[in-house]
Amino acid sequence: MTKVRLLVLSVGTRVGQNVLAVLASRRGAVEIVATSSVANEPALFECDAVYLVPPTAAEPEAFERSLLEIVASERIDLVVPCRDDDVVFLAGLRGRRPELAPRLLCGGAEASRIIVDKWLSAKFSARQALPFVPSIACGEVRDGVAFARRHGFPLVAKPRRGYASQDVYIVCNEAQLARALAEPGWVVQQFLGDARTVEEYLSHVDTRGIPLFHTFQGLKHSLQALIAPDGATAHLICTRNASRLRRSKRVEWDDDPAASAVGEQCARAFATAGWRGPLNIQCQRDPQGELRIHEFNGRFTGATVERWLLGHDEVGTAIESFTGVALPRDRSPVGAPVEAFEWVTARAADPGRVEALARDRVWRRLA
């Protein structure tokens, strides 16, 4: 049996480890080559081969040379991005090297920029009548007071190209709003969910102090689509994701027709704009109960494993759509919601393997 040969970029990330997890029992059908800019992540050595490469965003020309050499020498069938920087880079490479397009799990460069930049996402959504959360951006407005009057406090301030909820702030007054809008590369959005949770939190801080751990994420609606090479929507799965404890989350099917309608509308719009591959649409309900999009992702996500446990093999479907190779479906879906616990465990890479990868720039599993 000829194995499909994958190149997984940034395999040490959470998304990369999710890809490894859902393919773990099917490695007889898959050869996994990977890249990393660091040598000491334990997940690297779960691959068949791993290459140490320059950072994607910091050294794009050097990274491109390395990538092209790997694709050629390893006879790669499909390149899978696991970070936003990888998505944008591959989309640009697709335009520069169109002969490689069938082997890249991504779409065009312009669509990739819309996906990763929340202000461009907002403007694209307005043109396409997609229900994106009301947003304003630094440099695009003279005064955010009118926006605050329209939508009320709290508001959410975040980097236009942020990820994983990093550097996200809850803005509670006009002074904080002005500072957020003075930050180049930032966007301010309407707060989705129940604003009373923020009011109660602030009151609690006044009386008890600041809790060491806290979140305002609430219930998220995650819509995961796959746009096939011909532009058709190969699949769409809708889930509700809730962070229940500090290191756990609950993922369940979302059978709300409104969620499916938003996902299908987004997939059509991005397919027309030239996107191919995974498209993740993150939503929450606004104070009126309507689903609002607050970000897009052009890759697999942190909930890929949970969707796989629910019976949706998004990685296998993507491989089949882009390579024509159907992987075995090795498990039956669970009927109940999935409870995922992210316990911190003792886990380290073998020092000898780390040393070899750092020295040789490539590590390969012995047959």
MIGU-802639 format. One record per residue (C-alpha): x, y, z. Coordinates in steps of 0.001 Angstrom, whole numbers, plus 524288, in hexadecimal, padded with zeros to 5 digits. Example, Ala and Ser with C-alpha at 12.3 -4.5 7.8 and 13.67 -1.06 7.14 Angstrom:
residues 2
8300C7EE6C81E78 835667FBDC81BE4 
end
This chain:
residues 367
800008000080000 8054280D567FC28 8049E816BE80781 80003824B5805FE 80B5882D9D80994 807CA83964811EB 8103E8450481587 80ABB84AC68221B 80FCF85884824C1 811FC85C8D832F3 80E7384F07837B8 812058525E845CE 8068085BBA8471F 7F9B18577D84D0E 7F38C8569E83F8D 7FEEF84E8983A95 7FDBE845478460B 7EF32843F684341 7F25E83FF18354C 7FBC8835AD83A8A 7F195830DE84435 7E6C882E7A83A44 7F04F8277C83128 7F71D81F7883BBE 7EFBC812D083956 7F0BF8144582A81 7FF61815F782922 7FFDF809D7820A3 7F9808122881604 800B681EF6818A7 80ED98235D818C2 8103A82FAE820F1 81B778390181E65 81B5F8455D82686 8220085266828A2 8252885A0F834DC 82D39866028384B 830B38600784591 836F4852E184867 831FB84F73855FE 8233A84D7785441 81FDB83F398578B 8159C83E2784CC4 8201883FAF8424C 8250F83202844CF 817BC82BDC84295 819A782EB18340F 820C38264D82A2F 82A158317E8273C 82B5A83F7C82C03 8332E84AD282687 8380B8567782E3E 834C08628482610 835B18716482778 829F58787582D82 81F5C87A8782342 81C6B888EA8258E 829EA88D7E829FF 831B18872481EEA 8281188496813C5 832248833C808E0 83A5E8797381064 82E178723781489 8297C8716E8066D 8366A86B9D801F6 835A88616180C9A 8277685E45809B6 8299285C737FB25 83525853857FD98 82D1D84B37806FE 8216D84A547FDD8 82A3E845B27F2C1 8331983C747FA45 828348364280257 81E9B8355C7F6D2 8140583C157FEC1 805D183A2D7FAA7 7FFC18448C8037D 8050384FB180BE2 7FCC88525D81805 7FE0785F9981F07 7FBDA8600882DB8 7FDE986E87830F0 7F89C87B0B82B07 8064487ED182669 806FF871D181F3D 7F9C187433818ED 7FD9F8819B813C2 80AE387CBE80F21 80560870F1807E4 7FAE38794A80185 8056B882757FC76 80D97876EF7F7B6 801AB871C87F08E 8017587E337E884 8102487E147E5E5 810C186F987E2C3 8038386BD97DCE7 8088385E4E7D955 808F585B7A7E7FB 7FAE785FDF7EA79 7F5028520A7EA57 7FE7084E3C7F548 7FB94859C77FE4A 7F03485942807E0 7EC868677B80606 7E6B68715D7FCA4 7EB3387E277F6D0 7F333888CF7FD4D 7E898893337FDB0 7DEE7889EA8040B 7E92C885F880E15 7EB478942B81201 7DC9B895E3813D2 7DC2A889D781C73 7E74F88D73825A4 7E4C989C2C826C5 7D8A289F0882EC3 7D6AB8AC8E828EF 7D78F8A73D81B1A 7CE4A89C6E81F9E 7C4908A6AF82419 7C5338AE3781749 7C42C8A1D480F16 7B89D89D4881730 7B1B48AA4B8152E 7B34E8A8F98066F 7AE6889AEF806C7 7A35789D5D81096 7A989893EB81A54 7A55D896288288F 7B29489ABE82DB5 7B2E18A17B83AF7 7B2B48B076839FC 7C0E88B4F4839DA 7C9788C0FF838CE 7D8278C1E18371C 7E3658CAB383A95 7E5AF8D44D82F8E 7D8308D1F2829C6 7D0128DA73832FB 7D2058E7E6838DF 7C9D08E5BD844EC 7C5478D91484B02 7BB788DF888541C 7B05C8DE2284A5B 7B3878CFAB848FA 7B32A8CE34857CC 7A62C8D55F85891 7A0818CC6484E39 7A52E8BFA185411 7A7DA8C30986240 7B2B78BEFB86B48 7B94F8B5BB86CF3 7C00C8B47E85FC8 7CAF08AB4C85B87 7D84E8B011856D5 7E1978A6B684FFB 7EC828A65F845DE 7E7CE8A5C6837E3 7F096899EF835DD 7EFF3893EF8435D 7ED69885AC84681 7EA7287C98851F8 7E3D8887B485990 7F11288E0A85C2B 7F16B89CB885F13 7E29789DA585F58 7DD228A80E86884 7CFB48AB3B86DB3 7CDF48B9EE86C1A 7C5038BFE88765A 7C5AA8CEAE87498 7C8D78D98486AE6 7D6DB8DB4A86F96 7D9E88CCEC86D57 7D3248CD9C86021 7DB518D94E85BF4 7E7D48D24185FB4 7E3AA8C6138583C 7E0C28CDF984C0C 7EE0D8D48B84D16 7F4C68C74284BDF 7F91E8C4D783DCA 7F4458B7E1838B3 7E90B8B68A84255 7DA708B4B2840BA 7CF338B73084A28 7C2F58AED384997 7B5B68AE4784FF5 7B5CB8A57885BF1 7AE6689903858E1 7A76389237863D4 7A1FB89706870B5 7A8238A3F6874DE 7A3638A188882C4 7AE3A8978D8848C 7B82D8A28888309 7B0BC8AB7588C54 7AFFB8A0A089670 7BE6C89DBF894CC 7C23E8AC00896E7 7B9B08ACA38A2EF 7C0118A04C8A800 7CD918A6248A5C2 7C9D98B1FF8ADFC 7C5BC8A97F8B963 7CE5B89D608B899 7D9C78A04C8AF87 7DE0A89ADE8A25C 7DBF288C348A057 7E84C8855889BF6 7E0DF87E9B890D3 7D54A8842D8898A 7CF2C884B487C0F 7C3E288B598751E 7C3A98828386944 7B67C87C6186BF4 7AFE38733C8623E 7B63C87348854E0 7B05F86E5A84837 7BAE78687283F94 7B7CD865F08313E 7C1F885DC782A09 7C0FB85CFE81B3F 7C99085716810D3 7CA0485D6D80371 7CE40853537F96A 7D7B5856507EE48 7CC3A8586D7E4FF 7C62D862837EE38 7BB31859D97F32C 7B885858A0801B4 7BD4A84AEA804F2 7B7F684B4C812BF 7B2FB8540981D8F 7B26D8508482BF4 7AC8A8594D83651 7AF88857D4844C3 7AD6685EFE8517B 7B9DA8602C8597B 7B9AE86414867BE 7C533865EC870E5 7BFEE8607187D9C 7CBB985FBF88673 7D96186536885B3 7DE8E85A0D87D79 7D289853BB87795 7C8978563986D0D 7BC1D84FFB86859 7B9B684E4F859C3 7AC8884A0685466 7A53484A0F84796 79E1D856B08442A 791C28533A83CB5 78CE88615083BDE 78957863FC82D8D 78E29871F882F4E 79BF686CF1831F7 79BE886481825BA 796AA86FDE81DBA 7A1B6878D98224D 7ABEE86E5881F86 7A6C086B9E811DE 7A5F787A2280EB1 7B40F87C3781324 7B9128706880B9B 7B2BD875367FF0B 7B801882FC800D9 7C5EC87E7D80376 7C5AA8747D7F885 7C1F387F607EF1E 7CD138878C7F4D2 7D6AC87CA67F189 7D8098755E7FE5F 7DA36866B17FEAC 7DC3085D7E80A14 7D78685EB781839 7CF7986A8F81C34 7CC3286C5582A8B 7C1D48765682E62 7C15787A4E83CBB 7B45387FDA84163 7AD38883FA84D9D 79F918893884FC7 79DA9897DC85119 794CF89DBE85B9C 7892A89BC78527D 78C4188D5485114 7912288E0484307 79D63886B083EE9 7A89E88FF283BFE 7B5C688C2F83635 7C1838918183D94 7CCA588AD883636 7D0608819482B45 7DB4A8777782A7E 7E0978711981E2A 7E5698648882489 7E1F7859B282DD7 7DFF985E3683BEA 7E17785AC384A32 7D48385350849C1 7D83884A7383E5D 7D9C183EC584774 7CC998410A84DEF 7C5C0841E9840BF 7CC938354383CD4 7C78F82EAB8492E 7B9ED83350845A4 7BB7782C608389F 7C02D8370482F74 7CD1F8335482923 7D0B2840BF823DB 7DF1083D58821FF 7DC08830D281AA1 7D1FA837BA81222 7DBA98428480ED2 7E60F8388880B0B 7DC6B8315B80259 7D75283DD77FC04 7E4F1842DE7F8C4 7EC58836357F5CC 7E1D482C7A7F1F1 7E689822F07FC5A 7DBE681E318059D 7E11281ACB8130E 7DA8980FFE81AF4 7CFF2814A38243A 7D42680DD98308B 7CA65811BD83AD8 7BBF18133C83D8C 7B7128208C841F9 7B3778228D85027 7A556825E585267 7A73C82F0985DEB 7ADFE83C3C85EDE 7BCBA83B648603B 7C31C83FF386CC0 7D1478438F86A06 7DAAD8450787561 7E79684BD387305 7EF398472787EAE 7FD7084B0687F62 8059D83EA887F1E 8141D83C078801E 8189583B218720B 8260683D8F86C72 82D7A83AD28600B 838B28313F86074 845068399D861F4 84C6F8315085830 842168337A84DCE 8419784202850A0 85054842F184F6D 8504483B608429D 845A2843FF83CB0 84C6A85082840F8 8594E84BBC83B5F 854D68456282EAE 848B984DD882C12 8414D841568290C 83D358358283112 837BB8291F82B42 8314F81D9F831E4 838A9810EC82FCF 83110806AB82855 
end
